[in-house]
């Protein structure tokens, strides 16, 4: 049956595919530590109790009809207050758009700014920009980053691609690496964008920045920086993506927000209005009340971040222990988000049954089978499958799960030749 060119070109989420395969194996009885999906096991990381009670109260209050297309005003007022208090950013409620998580907002940013054939620049690895380029018929420019810069893109790497580009997609803390921009790194990129836009004529589209900071409240001893705070003159060309999904372990609550220039946000609202990608009204009412109380939010964050960091540190320390024993592995110090970047350099090795591990996917499948540990190769984030780096997401595992998996990984790797 014939389908559209877009449907034929679109590739499903590699992460969801791996996660589904692992879940099917678990359903059949396999005991696998699933470090694939960037999600939380609610039995390990529940949403804040006070938020849950606010959601229940909102449903009991019959807050179940359509919300306004841009989100209920009390929630946009709460977001405006949070932006001022936590980031020293001044945005009016008309500059803010509420949606069902961050994905619709990223998609709407692409559709509002990018015409077919326009250049979109993004780092590799990064989350889903390659797929959003396909959805918007953009010309995606994946800029490969290196471990020397913690897989964060530098101005020197990005600047050669700026000419004629429409959108620069950035994220910090970065999915999939859990690493972050330093102040100096982001300042250099901001200055390069300003220089590029100053060179363009009035009838040209500027180079826009989409800045995904959904993990900005989940940092570990590192300061989060954002473009407009560093360079206020970028306010007219920067669209932010944010929300509660990650910082409140509330991925299923589906409340996200984007903010930026009112003209662009209004176009994004019109696009999402046709799609109907609203956050449920009861959840909006609940988040408006809960997130406004910074004291209870900070109390939850303190305990939550400690728990996440314990898991990240345990995985990091485990891999450093394996490295000290001579295994070809490494890990990048966790900085933010729920991810750890792992190197498992065993491509080209042979399994005990004589099977050659030809790429990162083979290494991953071997670890699933022999160590009962599932990761996501960086090939799912825009890199080549010859790259021996992987994302580990700790939201779905307990601390004991992570500690218990290290000996299994050691045993599995020791069997390779």
PyMOL commands that set and color helices and strands:
alter all, ss='L'
color gray80, all
select helices_A, chain A and resi 5-9+14-27+49-60+73-87+93-95+103-113+129-135+147-149+155-159+183-198+227-230+232-237+262-275+281-290+294-324+360-371+378-381+394-396+399-414
alter helices_A, ss='H'
color red, helices_A
select strands_A, chain A and resi 33-34+96-99+119-124+139-144+165-171+208-212+238-243+256-259+329-331+339-344+373-374+376-377+389-393
alter strands_A, ss='S'
color yellow, strands_A
deselect
rebuild
show_as cartoon
